[in-house]
Amino acid sequence: MINKVLKADFFNRAADTVAFDLIGCRLCWNYAGRSDSRIITETEAYTGPDDLASHAAKGRTKRTEVMFGEPGTLYLYFVYGMHWMLNVVTGPAGYPAAVLIRAVQDINGPARLTKAMALTGSLNGKQADEENGVWFTDDTRPPRTKVIRSARIGVEYAGPVWSLKPLRFSLRPAKIS
């Protein structure tokens, strides 16, 4: 079965909707002459300039400029002086929102993910597509009841309202019989 590549129209929606709908889709990438793809199991939505946990809350800067771009644009940024974080821009161009890809099947944690993918900032600002080497495809998504909503991780600085919003989406672990 060939999975449909997700185009800009998929990402041209609210960040929380896209974050939810990416669970069960595939993140695909090329590196070192080979390809890999994994089912997305965890995401976080950063909903725009009013979201105090979002980089966009500080306005348009050199770092956040990519977030104001076209839907489906990759937003990679460096944290703690050692880790790249992979995000995809959502919503209409000019509105700064994005989804952080936190985990995929067998790779838990956004820093572990970008390391496994050998990603750097060289893809920042490029469209998610096969030509650029990182893209998303539709897959058999789980039933809505298999997706858990919870608070995002590591955003306490955003205050009690924004740090507790249920904008993290994860695939419910399978029960062991």
DRENPA-3360 file (N, C-alpha, C; in nm, 2 decimals, always signed):
BEGIN
1 = MINKVLKA = +0.08/-0.12/+0.00/+0.00/+0.00/+0.00/+0.09/+0.12/+0.00 ~ +0.06/+0.22/-0.09/+0.14/+0.34/-0.10/+0.06/+0.45/-0.02 ~ +0.12/+0.51/+0.08/+0.06/+0.61/+0.16/+0.07/+0.74/+0.09 ~ -0.04/+0.82/+0.10/-0.05/+0.95/+0.04/+0.04/+1.05/+0.12 ~ +0.12/+1.12/+0.05/+0.20/+1.23/+0.11/+0.11/+1.34/+0.15 ~ +0.13/+1.39/+0.27/+0.05/+1.50/+0.32/+0.11/+1.63/+0.27 ~ +0.02/+1.71/+0.21/+0.06/+1.83/+0.15/+0.02/+1.95/+0.23 ~ +0.04/+2.07/+0.19/+0.02/+2.20/+0.26/-0.13/+2.21/+0.31;
9 = DFFNRAAD = -0.22/+2.16/+0.23/-0.36/+2.17/+0.27/-0.39/+2.09/+0.40 ~ -0.32/+1.98/+0.43/-0.34/+1.91/+0.55/-0.29/+1.99/+0.67 ~ -0.19/+2.07/+0.65/-0.13/+2.15/+0.76/-0.19/+2.29/+0.77 ~ -0.27/+2.32/+0.68/-0.34/+2.46/+0.68/-0.47/+2.45/+0.76 ~ -0.45/+2.41/+0.89/-0.56/+2.40/+0.99/-0.50/+2.44/+1.12 ~ -0.58/+2.45/+1.22/-0.54/+2.48/+1.36/-0.44/+2.38/+1.41 ~ -0.34/+2.43/+1.48/-0.23/+2.34/+1.53/-0.28/+2.23/+1.61 ~ -0.37/+2.25/+1.70/-0.42/+2.14/+1.78/-0.49/+2.03/+1.70;
17 = TVAFDLIG = -0.56/+2.07/+1.59/-0.63/+1.97/+1.50/-0.52/+1.89/+1.43 ~ -0.42/+1.96/+1.37/-0.31/+1.89/+1.30/-0.24/+1.80/+1.39 ~ -0.20/+1.85/+1.52/-0.13/+1.76/+1.61/-0.21/+1.63/+1.64 ~ -0.34/+1.65/+1.66/-0.42/+1.53/+1.68/-0.42/+1.44/+1.56 ~ -0.44/+1.49/+1.44/-0.45/+1.41/+1.32/-0.32/+1.35/+1.28 ~ -0.21/+1.40/+1.32/-0.08/+1.34/+1.29/-0.05/+1.21/+1.36 ~ -0.12/+1.19/+1.48/-0.10/+1.07/+1.55/-0.15/+0.95/+1.46 ~ -0.06/+0.86/+1.43/-0.09/+0.74/+1.35/-0.04/+0.76/+1.20;
25 = CRLCWNYA = -0.01/+0.89/+1.17/+0.05/+0.91/+1.04/+0.20/+0.87/+1.04 ~ +0.26/+0.88/+0.93/+0.40/+0.84/+0.92/+0.49/+0.96/+0.90 ~ +0.60/+0.96/+0.98/+0.71/+1.06/+0.95/+0.81/+0.98/+0.87 ~ +0.85/+1.04/+0.75/+0.94/+0.97/+0.66/+1.07/+1.05/+0.64 ~ +1.18/+0.99/+0.62/+1.30/+1.07/+0.60/+1.41/+0.98/+0.53 ~ +1.50/+1.06/+0.46/+1.61/+1.00/+0.39/+1.74/+1.04/+0.46 ~ +1.83/+0.95/+0.48/+1.96/+0.98/+0.54/+2.06/+0.87/+0.50 ~ +2.18/+0.91/+0.48/+2.29/+0.82/+0.45/+2.25/+0.72/+0.34;
33 = GRSDSRII = +2.18/+0.77/+0.24/+2.15/+0.69/+0.12/+2.03/+0.59/+0.14 ~ +1.97/+0.60/+0.26/+1.85/+0.51/+0.28/+1.73/+0.59/+0.33 ~ +1.62/+0.52/+0.33/+1.50/+0.59/+0.38/+1.45/+0.51/+0.50 ~ +1.37/+0.58/+0.58/+1.30/+0.52/+0.70/+1.17/+0.59/+0.71 ~ +1.08/+0.53/+0.78/+0.95/+0.59/+0.82/+0.90/+0.52/+0.95 ~ +0.84/+0.60/+1.03/+0.79/+0.55/+1.16/+0.65/+0.62/+1.18 ~ +0.57/+0.54/+1.25/+0.44/+0.60/+1.29/+0.45/+0.70/+1.40 ~ +0.39/+0.82/+1.38/+0.40/+0.92/+1.48/+0.31/+0.88/+1.60;
41 = TETEAYTG = +0.37/+0.89/+1.72/+0.30/+0.85/+1.84/+0.28/+0.96/+1.94 ~ +0.35/+1.07/+1.92/+0.33/+1.19/+2.02/+0.36/+1.32/+1.95 ~ +0.28/+1.42/+1.98/+0.29/+1.55/+1.92/+0.25/+1.65/+2.03 ~ +0.29/+1.78/+2.00/+0.24/+1.89/+2.09/+0.21/+2.01/+1.99 ~ +0.10/+2.07/+2.02/+0.05/+2.19/+1.94/+0.10/+2.32/+2.01 ~ +0.14/+2.41/+1.93/+0.18/+2.55/+1.97/+0.09/+2.64/+1.89 ~ -0.01/+2.69/+1.95/-0.13/+2.74/+1.87/-0.12/+2.89/+1.82 ~ -0.01/+2.96/+1.84/+0.00/+3.09/+1.79/+0.05/+3.19/+1.88;
49 = PDDLASHA = +0.04/+3.32/+1.85/+0.10/+3.43/+1.93/+0.04/+3.45/+2.07 ~ -0.08/+3.40/+2.09/-0.14/+3.42/+2.22/-0.10/+3.30/+2.32 ~ -0.04/+3.19/+2.26/+0.00/+3.08/+2.33/+0.14/+3.11/+2.40 ~ +0.14/+3.13/+2.53/+0.26/+3.18/+2.60/+0.37/+3.07/+2.60 ~ +0.34/+2.95/+2.57/+0.44/+2.84/+2.56/+0.51/+2.84/+2.42 ~ +0.45/+2.91/+2.32/+0.50/+2.92/+2.19/+0.61/+3.02/+2.17 ~ +0.70/+2.99/+2.08/+0.81/+3.09/+2.05/+0.74/+3.21/+1.99 ~ +0.63/+3.20/+1.92/+0.56/+3.31/+1.86/+0.50/+3.41/+1.96;
57 = AKGRTKRT = +0.49/+3.37/+2.08/+0.44/+3.47/+2.19/+0.54/+3.59/+2.20 ~ +0.66/+3.58/+2.16/+0.76/+3.68/+2.17/+0.76/+3.77/+2.04 ~ +0.67/+3.74/+1.94/+0.66/+3.81/+1.82/+0.75/+3.76/+1.71 ~ +0.76/+3.83/+1.60/+0.83/+3.79/+1.49/+0.98/+3.83/+1.51 ~ +1.06/+3.72/+1.51/+1.21/+3.74/+1.53/+1.28/+3.66/+1.43 ~ +1.41/+3.67/+1.43/+1.49/+3.58/+1.33/+1.46/+3.44/+1.36 ~ +1.45/+3.39/+1.48/+1.42/+3.25/+1.52/+1.28/+3.21/+1.47 ~ +1.18/+3.30/+1.50/+1.04/+3.26/+1.47/+0.99/+3.29/+1.33;
65 = EVMFGEPG = +1.07/+3.35/+1.25/+1.03/+3.39/+1.11/+0.97/+3.27/+1.04 ~ +1.03/+3.15/+1.05/+0.98/+3.03/+0.98/+0.84/+3.00/+1.02 ~ +0.80/+3.03/+1.15/+0.67/+3.00/+1.19/+0.56/+3.08/+1.12 ~ +0.60/+3.19/+1.06/+0.50/+3.27/+0.99/+0.49/+3.23/+0.84 ~ +0.56/+3.12/+0.80/+0.56/+3.08/+0.67/+0.44/+2.99/+0.63 ~ +0.46/+2.93/+0.51/+0.35/+2.84/+0.45/+0.33/+2.72/+0.54 ~ +0.20/+2.67/+0.54/+0.18/+2.55/+0.61/+0.25/+2.43/+0.55 ~ +0.30/+2.35/+0.64/+0.38/+2.23/+0.59/+0.53/+2.26/+0.59;
73 = TLYLYFVY = +0.57/+2.38/+0.63/+0.71/+2.42/+0.64/+0.78/+2.36/+0.76 ~ +0.90/+2.31/+0.75/+0.97/+2.25/+0.87/+1.03/+2.37/+0.95 ~ +1.01/+2.36/+1.08/+1.07/+2.46/+1.17/+1.16/+2.38/+1.27 ~ +1.29/+2.39/+1.25/+1.38/+2.32/+1.34/+1.46/+2.43/+1.42 ~ +1.47/+2.41/+1.55/+1.54/+2.50/+1.63/+1.63/+2.42/+1.73 ~ +1.73/+2.49/+1.78/+1.83/+2.43/+1.86/+1.80/+2.47/+2.01 ~ +1.80/+2.37/+2.10/+1.78/+2.39/+2.24/+1.89/+2.34/+2.33 ~ +1.91/+2.40/+2.44/+2.01/+2.36/+2.54/+2.15/+2.35/+2.48;
81 = GMHWMLNV = +2.17/+2.41/+2.37/+2.30/+2.41/+2.30/+2.34/+2.27/+2.25 ~ +2.24/+2.18/+2.24/+2.28/+2.05/+2.19/+2.17/+1.97/+2.12 ~ +2.05/+2.01/+2.12/+1.94/+1.93/+2.05/+1.86/+2.01/+1.95 ~ +1.83/+1.94/+1.84/+1.74/+2.00/+1.74/+1.60/+1.95/+1.77 ~ +1.50/+2.04/+1.75/+1.36/+2.00/+1.77/+1.29/+2.01/+1.63 ~ +1.22/+1.91/+1.59/+1.15/+1.91/+1.46/+1.00/+1.95/+1.48 ~ +0.96/+2.06/+1.41/+0.82/+2.11/+1.41/+0.78/+2.12/+1.27 ~ +0.65/+2.13/+1.25/+0.59/+2.16/+1.12/+0.49/+2.27/+1.14;
89 = VTGPAGYP = +0.50/+2.37/+1.05/+0.42/+2.49/+1.06/+0.28/+2.46/+1.02 ~ +0.18/+2.51/+1.09/+0.04/+2.49/+1.06/-0.04/+2.62/+1.04 ~ -0.16/+2.61/+0.99/-0.24/+2.73/+0.98/-0.20/+2.81/+0.85 ~ -0.27/+2.92/+0.83/-0.24/+3.00/+0.71/-0.11/+3.07/+0.72 ~ -0.04/+3.10/+0.61/+0.08/+3.18/+0.61/+0.05/+3.31/+0.68 ~ +0.15/+3.35/+0.76/+0.14/+3.47/+0.83/+0.09/+3.45/+0.98 ~ +0.03/+3.33/+1.01/-0.01/+3.30/+1.14/+0.08/+3.20/+1.20 ~ +0.16/+3.24/+1.31/+0.27/+3.15/+1.36/+0.22/+3.04/+1.45;
97 = AAVLIRAV = +0.20/+2.93/+1.40/+0.16/+2.81/+1.48/+0.24/+2.69/+1.43 ~ +0.26/+2.59/+1.51/+0.34/+2.48/+1.47/+0.31/+2.36/+1.56 ~ +0.35/+2.24/+1.51/+0.34/+2.12/+1.59/+0.47/+2.06/+1.61 ~ +0.51/+2.03/+1.73/+0.63/+1.96/+1.76/+0.61/+1.81/+1.75 ~ +0.70/+1.74/+1.68/+0.69/+1.60/+1.67/+0.78/+1.54/+1.79 ~ +0.71/+1.49/+1.89/+0.78/+1.44/+2.02/+0.83/+1.30/+2.01 ~ +0.76/+1.21/+1.94/+0.80/+1.07/+1.94/+0.74/+1.00/+1.82 ~ +0.81/+0.90/+1.77/+0.76/+0.81/+1.67/+0.78/+0.67/+1.72;
105 = QDINGPAR = +0.72/+0.57/+1.66/+0.73/+0.43/+1.69/+0.88/+0.40/+1.72 ~ +0.91/+0.35/+1.84/+1.05/+0.30/+1.88/+1.15/+0.41/+1.90 ~ +1.11/+0.54/+1.89/+1.20/+0.65/+1.92/+1.12/+0.75/+2.01 ~ +1.15/+0.75/+2.14/+1.07/+0.84/+2.23/+1.16/+0.96/+2.27 ~ +1.10/+1.08/+2.25/+1.17/+1.20/+2.28/+1.21/+1.28/+2.16 ~ +1.18/+1.41/+2.16/+1.21/+1.49/+2.03/+1.36/+1.50/+2.00 ~ +1.45/+1.50/+2.10/+1.59/+1.51/+2.08/+1.64/+1.37/+2.02 ~ +1.60/+1.26/+2.08/+1.64/+1.13/+2.03/+1.59/+1.12/+1.88;
113 = LTKAMALT = +1.47/+1.17/+1.85/+1.42/+1.16/+1.72/+1.50/+1.23/+1.62 ~ +1.54/+1.36/+1.64/+1.62/+1.43/+1.54/+1.76/+1.37/+1.53 ~ +1.81/+1.32/+1.64/+1.94/+1.25/+1.63/+1.93/+1.13/+1.55 ~ +1.83/+1.05/+1.56/+1.81/+0.93/+1.48/+1.79/+0.96/+1.33 ~ +1.73/+1.08/+1.31/+1.71/+1.12/+1.17/+1.82/+1.20/+1.11 ~ +1.93/+1.22/+1.20/+2.04/+1.30/+1.16/+2.00/+1.44/+1.11 ~ +1.91/+1.50/+1.18/+1.86/+1.64/+1.14/+1.94/+1.75/+1.20 ~ +1.95/+1.85/+1.12/+2.02/+1.98/+1.17/+1.93/+2.09/+1.12;
121 = GSLNGKQA = +1.98/+2.21/+1.15/+1.90/+2.33/+1.11/+1.90/+2.35/+0.96 ~ +1.97/+2.27/+0.88/+1.98/+2.29/+0.74/+1.84/+2.28/+0.67 ~ +1.75/+2.21/+0.74/+1.61/+2.19/+0.68/+1.52/+2.30/+0.73 ~ +1.56/+2.38/+0.82/+1.47/+2.49/+0.88/+1.42/+2.58/+0.76 ~ +1.29/+2.59/+0.75/+1.23/+2.68/+0.65/+1.20/+2.61/+0.52 ~ +1.24/+2.48/+0.51/+1.21/+2.41/+0.39/+1.07/+2.34/+0.40 ~ +1.01/+2.32/+0.29/+0.88/+2.25/+0.29/+0.90/+2.10/+0.32 ~ +0.81/+2.04/+0.40/+0.82/+1.90/+0.43/+0.77/+1.82/+0.30;
129 = DEENGVWF = +0.87/+1.76/+0.23/+0.84/+1.69/+0.11/+0.95/+1.59/+0.08 ~ +0.93/+1.50/-0.01/+1.03/+1.40/-0.05/+1.16/+1.46/-0.10 ~ +1.14/+1.57/-0.18/+1.26/+1.63/-0.24/+1.36/+1.68/-0.13 ~ +1.30/+1.74/-0.02/+1.39/+1.79/+0.09/+1.43/+1.68/+0.19 ~ +1.37/+1.56/+0.18/+1.42/+1.45/+0.26/+1.35/+1.42/+0.39 ~ +1.24/+1.50/+0.42/+1.16/+1.48/+0.54/+1.02/+1.51/+0.49 ~ +0.93/+1.41/+0.51/+0.79/+1.43/+0.47/+0.70/+1.35/+0.56 ~ +0.57/+1.37/+0.55/+0.47/+1.30/+0.62/+0.37/+1.23/+0.53;
137 = TDDTRPPR = +0.33/+1.11/+0.57/+0.23/+1.04/+0.49/+0.11/+1.00/+0.58 ~ +0.00/+0.98/+0.51/-0.12/+0.93/+0.58/-0.10/+0.79/+0.60 ~ -0.16/+0.73/+0.70/-0.15/+0.59/+0.73/-0.29/+0.56/+0.80 ~ -0.30/+0.44/+0.84/-0.42/+0.40/+0.91/-0.41/+0.46/+1.05 ~ -0.49/+0.56/+1.07/-0.49/+0.63/+1.20/-0.57/+0.55/+1.30 ~ -0.53/+0.56/+1.43/-0.60/+0.49/+1.53/-0.74/+0.56/+1.56 ~ -0.83/+0.48/+1.62/-0.96/+0.55/+1.66/-0.93/+0.66/+1.75 ~ -1.01/+0.76/+1.75/-1.00/+0.88/+1.84/-0.98/+0.84/+1.98;
145 = TKVIRSAR = -1.05/+0.74/+2.03/-1.04/+0.69/+2.17/-0.90/+0.64/+2.21 ~ -0.81/+0.62/+2.11/-0.68/+0.57/+2.14/-0.58/+0.68/+2.15 ~ -0.62/+0.81/+2.14/-0.54/+0.92/+2.15/-0.56/+0.99/+2.28 ~ -0.46/+1.01/+2.36/-0.47/+1.08/+2.49/-0.43/+1.22/+2.47 ~ -0.51/+1.31/+2.54/-0.47/+1.46/+2.54/-0.42/+1.48/+2.68 ~ -0.31/+1.56/+2.69/-0.26/+1.60/+2.82/-0.18/+1.73/+2.81 ~ -0.13/+1.78/+2.92/-0.05/+1.90/+2.92/+0.08/+1.88/+2.85 ~ +0.13/+1.98/+2.79/+0.26/+1.98/+2.72/+0.38/+1.96/+2.82;
153 = IGVEYAGP = +0.49/+1.91/+2.78/+0.60/+1.89/+2.87/+0.70/+2.01/+2.86 ~ +0.75/+2.05/+2.98/+0.85/+2.15/+2.99/+0.81/+2.29/+2.96 ~ +0.69/+2.32/+2.98/+0.64/+2.46/+2.94/+0.59/+2.53/+3.07 ~ +0.64/+2.50/+3.18/+0.59/+2.56/+3.31/+0.61/+2.72/+3.30 ~ +0.71/+2.76/+3.23/+0.74/+2.91/+3.22/+0.62/+2.98/+3.16 ~ +0.53/+2.91/+3.09/+0.42/+2.98/+3.02/+0.31/+3.02/+3.12 ~ +0.32/+2.98/+3.25/+0.22/+3.01/+3.35/+0.12/+2.90/+3.36 ~ +0.03/+2.91/+3.47/-0.06/+2.80/+3.50/-0.17/+2.78/+3.40;
161 = VWSLKPLR = -0.20/+2.88/+3.32/-0.31/+2.86/+3.22/-0.25/+2.78/+3.10 ~ -0.15/+2.84/+3.04/-0.09/+2.78/+2.91/-0.01/+2.65/+2.94 ~ +0.05/+2.64/+3.05/+0.13/+2.52/+3.08/+0.04/+2.39/+3.10 ~ -0.09/+2.42/+3.14/-0.18/+2.31/+3.17/-0.28/+2.27/+3.06 ~ -0.27/+2.35/+2.95/-0.37/+2.32/+2.84/-0.34/+2.19/+2.78 ~ -0.44/+2.11/+2.75/-0.42/+1.97/+2.70/-0.38/+1.97/+2.55 ~ -0.26/+2.02/+2.51/-0.22/+2.03/+2.38/-0.11/+1.93/+2.34 ~ -0.09/+1.83/+2.42/+0.00/+1.72/+2.39/-0.09/+1.60/+2.35;
169 = FSLRPAKI = -0.06/+1.53/+2.25/-0.14/+1.42/+2.20/-0.05/+1.30/+2.19 ~ -0.09/+1.19/+2.25/-0.01/+1.06/+2.24/-0.10/+0.94/+2.22 ~ -0.04/+0.85/+2.15/-0.11/+0.72/+2.13/-0.11/+0.64/+2.26 ~ -0.23/+0.60/+2.29/-0.25/+0.52/+2.42/-0.18/+0.39/+2.40 ~ -0.09/+0.36/+2.50/-0.02/+0.23/+2.49/-0.11/+0.11/+2.49 ~ -0.08/+0.01/+2.42/-0.16/-0.11/+2.41/-0.15/-0.19/+2.54 ~ -0.26/-0.24/+2.58/-0.27/-0.32/+2.71/-0.20/-0.45/+2.68 ~ -0.12/-0.49/+2.78/-0.05/-0.62/+2.78/-0.14/-0.73/+2.84;
177 = S = -0.17/-0.83/+2.77/-0.26/-0.93/+2.82/-0.19/-1.04/+2.90;
% end
